[in-house]
Amino acid sequence: MKTNGARLLESLNIPFALQEYEVDPDDLSALTVARKIGMPPEQVFKTLLTTGGPNSYVFAVIPGDAELDFKKLARAAGLRKAEMVPLKEVQPLTGYIRGGVTVFGAKKAYPVFVDETAILFDQISVSAGARGTQLILAPGDYLRAASAQTANLTKDLPLGSISNRNLGAPSIRALGERVGNNEPNNSTPEDCP
């Protein structure tokens, strides 16, 4: 299925792949999309429309397994505060329905902020602008096509917590924590998978 997102990328000569999947209208989560397209959740980015007040809208694009930190987004976007746009307003503001929101071809070109972890991957997946279709492309191409800025946008995990975010590629924050860890590695070859 050719979408507005795909058409825009073609017009910019940006390479991408379209990945279709079966939609469950009762479960539109990015984690489910990641499972259905066979990519780690930290590489499948969800697009959220937020507001900083009347007539002030910003797209936040974050990993599928993460939670948006509104204070970090507000700081990055130069807003006093940020919060989710009510679901009933998403389609009138973007032209897209929940589960199919993309920054490409939205009714207005709202500022776009992408979580900094996107650059850790060779490819990321984002909605193509329709439920059941994802765009897979290089993060640098996505940032350029979306005129996006990167920032730390997700909630920090408590130190020592175990989450599925640590099972895939390490985040920039996790790499920093590991570099600062000077404890010896006492694992044996039998400990390694």
N, C-alpha and C positions, 0 to 999 in steps of 0.2 A: 504494500500500500504506500503510495507516494503521499507525503504529508508536506505541510508548509515548511516544517523544519528541514526536511530533505531537500525541498526546492531551494531554500535559502543557501544551504551548504553547497549544493550544485552550482548555484550562481556565483559563489565565491571560490569555486574550484577546490573545495576542501573534501578530501577523501573521507568516506564514512561507510558504515554498513547498517542496514536496517535489520532488526531482529524482531520478529513477530512472536507472540505468545498468546495462549488462551486466557481470556480475561474472566475473573471471578468477581462480579460486581459487589459481592459481600466482603471481598478481601483485596483491596487495592494497594496494600502496603509495599514499600520498596523491598522489604525482605522477601516477600512472595515473588515479586518480579525477578529479583536476583536469582532465586531458586529456579524459576521457570526458564530463564535465559542462560543459566549455567555460569553465572559470574559471581564472584565474592560480593557480599553486600556492601563492603567499603568501596567498591568500584562502580556501584549503581547509585547514581546521584538523584536525589529527589529535589524537585523545584517547588519552593514555597513562596507564596505571595504574602508579604508583610506590609504593615503600614506604620508610619511614624506620626500619624495625625491626619487631619483632613487634607485630601488631595496629595498625600505623600506616600508613595508606594515604592517598595524595593523587593526584588527577587533575591531570595537566599537559596543557594544550591549547595546541598550538604549530602554526605554519604548516607546511604540507606539505613545503616545501622547506628546512626548518630542522632542526637537530639540538638535542636537549634538553641543556642544561648542568645537570648534576645538582647542582653546587655552588650555582648561582644558585637553583635550585628549593628546595634545602634551606634556604638563607638566607631566601627568601621565606616558606616554610612554617614556619620556626622549628624545623627539624630539624637534628640533628647531621650527617646524611648522607641521601642519597636514591639509590635505584637502581630499575631496572625490576623489576616483579613478574614472576616466571617465567611464561611463556605458559600453562602448564598450570593456573595458579592464577587466571588472569584471569576465565574464565567462572564458576567457583564464587564468586568475590568480587563480580562485577558482574552476572552473569546474561547477559552478552553475549559473543559469540565475536569473535576477532580479525577486524578489518575491519568490525566493526559496533558497536564500543564507543562509548557515549555516556554523558554524565553524567546524562542524563534517565532516570529510572526504574531506575537501578542498584539492586541489592539493598540497598545502604546509601548514605547521603548523605555520601560522603567529601568533604573540602575540595577546592575546585576553584581552580586557578590558571591563568590564561590569559595567553599572551604579550601584552605591551603593544601590539604592532603591530596587533592586531585592531581597535583603535579608529580606524585609518587608513582603513578601508573603509566604504562605505555598507552592504555586505552581506558576510557570511562564510558559508561552508559547513561544516557539521559532520555527522558520522554521525547518522542518524535512529534508530539502534538495530538496524539490520538491514543486512547486506551488500546493496549495490545500491541503497540509498536514502539520500539526503542531505537535510538540512534547510538551507534558505537563509533567513537572517534578518539583521536589523540587529544589529551587535555589542553595542550597549547592551541590547537585548532579551535576547540570549543571556546576557550577564553577569548581568542581573537574574534571569532564569529559573533560572540555574545557581547563584545566590548565590555568584558567583565574584569573585575578586580578580585584578587585573592586576599583572604583574611582568615584568621582563626575564628571560626563561627560556631563551633560545637562545644557542648558542655564538657568540662574536664571530668575525667574519671578520678575517683579517689585513689591515691597512691596505694599500690598493693592490690587493687581490685582486679579481678579476672573478668574479662568480657570477650565476646566474640570479635571485637575490634582488634584484639591483640593476636588473633589467630591468622589474619591475613598479612598483607604488607604492613610494616610498621608505620605509624603516623610520624610526622615531623616531631611532635611533642614526645612520643614514645622513644624515638631515636635519641632525643636530647636527654631523656631520663636514663637510658641505657648507657650513654657515653659517660654520664656522671657516676655510674655504678662501678666501684673499684673492687667489688667482692670477687674472690677467685671463682673460677668455673670448676666445680667439683664433679661435673657429670662424667660418666664413663660412656664408652661406645654403646653399651647395652641400654643406656638411658635414652639414646637418640632413636627416633622413629626410622 
